[in-house]
Amino acid sequence: TMQDQPIELTITNKNELFQSYMPYIKNGGLFVRTNANYSLGQPITITLKLWCLADDVTITGKVVWVTPLHAQGGRPSGIGVQIIQE
């Protein structure tokens, strides 16, 4: 299934990074825009492409937040991923 594949998250500048980063999640987290269905607690791998790094970073985490399609207030759909410290 698609959910078993790493999610690719490309962040092109510092402002985007601040918008994606979720500091109130223990160990930090990232918001990933997606229309795919994920479940709370689901393990996930993110391939992170940052404008300031030559190499991609692989992050493992778990889904701790889900914003569904057509959420109130026009918020983008996606998931909050808690970063799991290896």
C-alpha positions as CSV (number, residue, x, y, z in Angstrom):
1,T,0.0,0.0,0.0
2,M,1.0,3.6,-0.4
3,Q,1.3,4.0,3.4
4,D,4.2,1.6,3.5
5,Q,6.2,3.8,1.2
6,P,8.3,6.6,2.6
7,I,6.6,10.0,2.3
8,E,8.7,12.6,0.5
9,L,8.7,16.0,2.2
10,T,10.5,18.8,0.3
11,I,11.2,22.0,2.2
12,T,12.6,24.8,0.1
13,N,13.2,27.5,2.7
14,K,13.4,28.4,6.4
15,N,9.8,29.8,6.4
16,E,8.4,26.5,5.1
17,L,10.4,24.6,7.8
18,F,8.9,26.8,10.5
19,Q,5.4,26.1,9.1
20,S,6.0,22.4,9.0
21,Y,7.7,22.0,12.3
22,M,5.5,21.1,15.3
23,P,7.6,22.0,18.4
24,Y,4.9,21.1,21.0
25,I,5.2,17.4,20.1
26,K,7.6,15.5,22.3
27,N,11.0,15.1,20.4
28,G,9.6,17.5,17.8
29,G,7.3,16.7,14.9
30,L,6.5,17.6,11.3
31,F,3.3,18.4,9.6
32,V,3.1,16.6,6.2
33,R,0.4,17.6,3.7
34,T,-1.2,14.5,2.3
35,N,-4.6,13.4,1.0
36,A,-3.8,9.7,1.9
37,N,-5.4,8.0,4.9
38,Y,-3.3,7.4,7.9
39,S,-4.1,6.2,11.4
40,L,-3.1,7.6,14.7
41,G,0.0,5.6,16.0
42,Q,0.9,4.4,12.5
43,P,4.7,4.1,12.0
44,I,5.9,6.2,9.2
45,T,9.2,7.0,7.3
46,I,9.8,10.5,5.8
47,T,12.4,11.3,3.2
48,L,13.2,14.9,4.0
49,K,14.7,17.1,1.3
50,L,16.0,20.4,2.8
51,W,17.1,23.3,0.7
52,C,20.2,23.7,3.0
53,L,21.4,20.1,2.8
54,A,22.9,18.2,-0.1
55,D,21.7,14.8,1.1
56,D,18.2,13.7,2.0
57,V,17.4,13.0,5.6
58,T,15.4,9.9,6.6
59,I,13.2,10.4,9.6
60,T,11.2,7.7,11.4
61,G,8.2,8.6,13.3
62,K,4.6,7.9,14.1
63,V,1.3,9.6,13.2
64,V,0.1,11.7,16.2
65,W,-2.3,14.1,14.4
66,V,-4.6,13.8,11.4
67,T,-6.2,16.7,9.6
68,P,-8.8,15.2,7.3
69,L,-9.8,16.3,3.8
70,H,-12.2,19.3,3.9
71,A,-11.2,20.3,7.4
72,Q,-12.9,23.3,9.0
73,G,-11.4,26.7,8.3
74,G,-9.8,25.5,5.0
75,R,-6.8,24.0,6.8
76,P,-4.8,21.7,4.5
77,S,-5.2,18.0,5.0
78,G,-2.3,16.1,6.3
79,I,-0.7,14.4,9.2
80,G,1.5,15.3,12.2
81,V,4.4,13.0,12.6
82,Q,6.2,12.6,15.9
83,I,9.9,12.1,15.4
84,I,11.1,8.9,17.0
85,Q,14.6,9.2,18.3
86,E,16.7,6.2,17.1
